[in-house]
């Protein structure tokens, strides 16, 4: 039986089937007249069609009426259902069942609504798993923290090993996320381009869309190529600028102190092993900032950590037919158990 894993993070919902990556779909929706664009298509048109864009439907999963909507888009739950339908359409020929990996800060009401939406969208959900738990699979440290970032928030989960690897607490610690950071970095890059070549990529919708398309990938690759210039091809001209870590740090000036404070509060002076989601790769100065936490060791996870972690435990994740199990603990791995792939991040 083929199992699809849907990792629910609105910066890019990752979908795999039996361990094979299938697609990634960000939590964007754009209404163009009567046509509803979702996922990557919506993200790639958000600056070209800015009149009705919604990026908060997974963040604020509810049935409250939207101030601006359409006949088939009454509330965020409608958008989430349409997004799930699109994802299921892409994998239903390959998967017989689905496991959902969800952020630990989803409450009981959100979880119930999520499962109702999944059922309406036709997803045969067999289990729901805490994302932090999947990311930490293969780790046996007594106290683990998992730091992840979404479009509009940052979450911190605390996991403990006391006979079981279990998530003991999860909460949102910052009220903005990648959406805000991408916007700040895009403006920093645009300002540098204006200074060096008098080209303003924010002046035209087409060049603005190109800029925003490129920023996420360019930031993420900075761990491997921290000095690589930012290049934007517009028309026949390629515009290139170099940006220092100090310039890019400006976008994170109010984020990093909040991260440090939240981790200090959660650790309470005890030794902790901090797992960083791959979505934090390339963040300028992040590892240097986290190094200020004396009792906390840091590990950067690779992009497949959640998928690989969940894959180890698939037989234990499946509930009984007709039932959906909610997994918040797993057997503690042996010290020799291989961990999901990690990536070393530069400072």
C-alpha positions in Angstrom: 0.0 0.0 0.0 1.5 3.3 -1.1 1.5 6.0 1.5 1.6 9.7 0.8 3.2 12.1 3.4 2.0 15.7 3.4 4.1 18.0 5.6 1.9 21.0 6.3 4.1 24.1 6.4 2.5 27.0 4.4 5.9 28.2 3.2 5.9 25.1 1.0 3.7 22.0 1.7 6.0 19.1 0.9 4.4 16.0 -0.5 6.1 12.6 -1.0 4.9 9.1 -1.7 6.7 6.1 -0.1 9.7 8.3 0.5 9.9 9.8 -3.0 9.5 13.6 -3.2 6.5 14.5 -5.4 5.9 18.2 -5.2 6.1 21.3 -3.0 3.2 23.7 -2.9 3.3 27.0 -0.9 0.2 28.3 0.9 -0.7 31.0 -1.6 -4.0 31.7 -3.2 -4.7 34.4 -5.9 -8.2 35.1 -7.2 -8.0 36.3 -10.8 -11.6 37.1 -11.7 -13.4 33.8 -11.3 -10.2 31.8 -11.6 -8.6 30.6 -8.3 -4.8 30.1 -8.5 -3.2 28.0 -5.7 0.3 26.9 -4.6 3.3 27.6 -6.9 1.1 29.1 -9.6 -0.4 31.6 -7.1 3.0 32.5 -5.6 4.4 33.1 -9.1 1.6 35.5 -9.9 1.1 37.3 -6.5 2.9 40.4 -7.7 1.4 40.3 -11.2 -2.1 39.9 -9.9 -2.0 41.7 -6.5 -5.7 42.6 -6.2 -6.7 39.5 -4.2 -4.0 37.4 -2.7 -4.3 35.4 0.5 -1.4 33.7 2.2 -2.9 33.2 5.7 -5.5 30.5 5.2 -3.3 27.8 6.7 -2.1 30.1 9.4 -5.6 31.2 10.4 -7.5 28.0 9.6 -11.2 28.9 10.4 -14.6 29.4 8.9 -14.9 33.1 9.6 -16.3 34.9 6.6 -13.7 36.7 4.5 -14.2 40.5 4.0 -13.4 40.0 0.3 -14.1 36.7 -1.3 -16.1 35.0 -4.0 -19.0 32.5 -4.3 -16.6 29.5 -3.9 -14.3 31.2 -1.5 -16.2 32.2 1.7 -13.5 31.6 4.3 -10.0 30.2 4.9 -11.4 26.7 5.2 -12.6 26.9 1.6 -9.1 27.9 0.4 -7.5 25.1 2.4 -9.9 22.5 1.0 -9.2 23.7 -2.6 -5.5 23.5 -1.9 -5.8 19.9 -0.5 -7.9 19.0 -3.5 -5.2 20.2 -5.8 -2.5 18.3 -3.9 -4.5 15.1 -3.8 -5.3 15.3 -7.5 -1.5 15.4 -8.1 -0.7 12.2 -6.1 -3.9 10.1 -6.0 -2.7 7.9 -8.8 0.4 7.0 -6.8 -0.9 7.0 -3.1 -3.5 4.8 -1.5 -3.5 6.6 1.9 -2.1 9.8 3.5 -0.2 10.7 6.6 -0.4 14.4 7.6 2.6 16.0 9.3 1.3 19.1 11.1 2.8 21.9 13.3 2.6 21.2 17.0 0.9 24.5 17.8 -2.3 23.5 16.0 -5.0 23.4 18.7 -7.8 20.8 19.0 -10.3 23.0 17.1 -7.9 23.5 14.2 -7.0 19.8 14.1 -10.7 18.8 14.0 -11.3 21.4 11.2 -8.2 20.2 9.4 -9.4 16.6 9.4 -12.9 17.6 8.2 -11.3 19.6 5.3 -9.1 16.7 4.4 -12.1 14.4 4.3 -14.1 16.8 2.1 -11.1 17.1 -0.2 -11.0 13.3 -0.6 -7.8 12.6 1.2 -7.8 9.1 2.8 -6.0 10.2 6.0 -4.8 7.3 8.2 -2.6 9.2 10.7 -1.6 12.7 11.8 1.9 13.2 13.1 3.6 16.1 14.8 6.2 17.6 12.5 8.7 18.1 15.2 8.5 14.5 16.2 9.2 13.4 12.6 12.1 15.8 12.4 13.6 14.5 15.6 13.3 10.8 14.7 16.7 9.2 15.1 17.7 11.4 17.9 18.1 10.1 21.5 19.2 13.3 23.4 17.2 13.8 26.6 16.0 17.2 25.7 15.5 18.4 22.1 14.1 21.6 20.7 12.9 22.0 17.1 12.8 25.4 15.6 10.7 25.9 12.4 9.5 28.9 10.4 6.3 29.3 8.4 5.0 32.1 6.2 3.7 34.1 9.2 5.1 32.7 12.4 8.0 30.8 14.0 7.3 27.7 16.1 9.4 26.1 18.8 8.7 22.5 20.0 10.2 20.8 23.0 10.7 17.0 22.8 11.9 14.7 25.6 13.1 11.1 25.7 11.8 9.3 28.8 11.2 5.8 27.4 9.5 7.4 24.4 10.5 10.3 22.1 7.6 12.6 22.8 6.6 16.2 22.0 5.9 17.8 25.4 5.2 21.4 24.2 4.8 23.4 21.1 4.1 27.1 20.6 4.3 30.0 18.3 7.1 32.3 19.5 7.2 35.0 16.7 4.2 36.5 14.9 5.9 36.9 11.5 7.8 34.6 9.3 9.2 34.0 5.8 6.7 36.2 4.1 7.9 39.2 6.0 11.6 38.3 5.7 11.4 37.7 1.9 9.7 41.1 1.6 12.5 42.8 3.6 15.3 41.0 1.7 13.6 41.9 -1.6 13.6 45.6 -0.6 17.2 45.5 0.6 18.2 44.0 -2.8 16.1 46.5 -4.7 17.7 49.3 -2.8 21.2 48.1 -3.6 20.3 47.7 -7.3 19.1 51.3 -7.4 22.4 52.5 -5.9 24.6 50.5 -8.2 22.7 50.6 -11.6 19.7 52.9 -11.0 17.5 49.9 -11.9 14.5 49.6 -9.6 13.0 46.1 -9.8 10.0 47.2 -7.8 9.0 49.7 -10.4 7.4 47.2 -12.8 5.2 44.3 -11.8 7.1 41.8 -14.0 10.5 42.6 -12.6 9.1 42.7 -9.0 7.7 39.2 -9.5 11.0 38.0 -10.8 12.7 39.5 -7.7 10.4 37.8 -5.3 10.6 34.5 -7.2 14.4 34.5 -6.8 14.8 35.7 -3.2 13.8 32.4 -1.3 16.2 30.2 -3.3 19.1 32.8 -3.2 18.8 33.1 0.6 18.7 29.4 1.1 21.9 28.8 -0.9 24.0 31.2 1.1 25.2 28.4 3.4 27.1 26.9 0.4 27.8 30.2 -1.5 27.7 33.1 1.0 29.4 35.5 -1.4 27.4 34.8 -4.5 25.9 37.9 -6.2 22.2 38.3 -6.7 21.4 38.2 -10.4 18.2 39.4 -12.0 17.7 39.1 -15.8 15.2 41.6 -17.0 14.8 42.0 -20.7 18.2 41.9 -22.4 20.0 43.1 -19.3 21.3 41.2 -16.3 21.4 43.2 -13.1 23.8 41.9 -10.5 24.6 43.1 -7.0 26.7 41.9 -4.1 25.3 42.1 -0.6 27.1 41.6 2.7 25.9 39.5 5.6 25.6 42.8 7.6 23.2 44.3 5.0 21.0 41.2 5.0 21.0 41.0 8.8 18.9 44.1 8.8 15.9 42.0 7.9 16.4 39.9 11.0 17.1 42.6 13.5 13.9 42.1 15.5 13.7 38.4 14.9 16.9 37.0 16.5 16.4 38.5 20.0 13.0 36.9 20.1 14.4 33.5 19.1 17.1 33.7 21.8 14.6 34.7 24.5 12.2 31.9 23.6 14.9 29.3 23.6 16.2 30.6 27.0 12.8 30.4 28.5 12.2 26.9 27.2 15.6 25.5 28.2 15.6 27.1 31.7 19.3 26.8 31.9 19.4 23.0 31.1 21.5 21.5 28.3 19.4 21.3 25.1 20.0 20.1 21.6 18.4 22.5 19.1 17.3 21.1 15.7 16.9 23.8 13.0 14.5 23.3 10.2 16.0 23.4 6.7 13.7 26.4 6.1 16.2 28.4 8.2 19.1 27.6 5.9 21.0 30.7 4.7 19.7 33.0 7.3 22.5 35.6 7.8 24.3 35.4 11.2 21.8 32.9 12.6 24.3 30.4 13.9 26.5 33.0 15.4 23.5 34.3 17.2 22.5 30.9 18.5 26.1 30.3 19.6 25.4 32.9 22.4 23.2 30.2 24.1 25.9 28.5 26.2 23.9 25.3 27.1 22.4 24.8 23.7 24.1 22.8 20.9 22.7 23.3 17.4 22.1 21.0 14.4 20.9 22.0 11.0 18.5 19.5 9.5 18.4 18.7 5.8 15.3 19.3 3.6 14.3 15.6 3.8 14.5 15.2 7.6 10.7 15.1 8.3 10.1 12.7 5.3 12.9 10.4 6.4 11.9 10.5 10.0 8.3 9.7 9.3 9.3 6.9 6.8 11.1 5.0 9.6 7.8 4.7 11.5 5.2 4.3 8.9 4.0 0.9 10.0 3.4 2.3 13.5 1.7 5.4 12.2 -1.2 3.8 10.5 -4.4 3.6 12.6 -7.1 1.0 12.3 -9.2 1.1 9.2 -11.7 3.9 9.5 -9.7 5.5 12.3 -7.2 8.3 12.3 -4.4 8.1 14.9 -2.7 11.3 16.2 1.0 10.6 16.9 2.8 12.7 19.5 5.3 10.1 20.7 7.5 7.4 19.2 9.9 4.7 20.5 13.3 6.1 21.5 15.8 5.1 18.8 19.0 3.2 19.8 22.2 5.1 19.8 23.2 3.4 16.6 20.1 4.4 14.7 21.0 6.5 11.7 19.7 10.0 11.7 18.0 11.9 8.9 20.4 13.7 6.7 21.7 17.0 8.1 23.3 20.0 6.5 26.1 22.1 7.9 25.3 25.8 7.9 27.8 28.5 7.6 27.7 31.4 10.0 
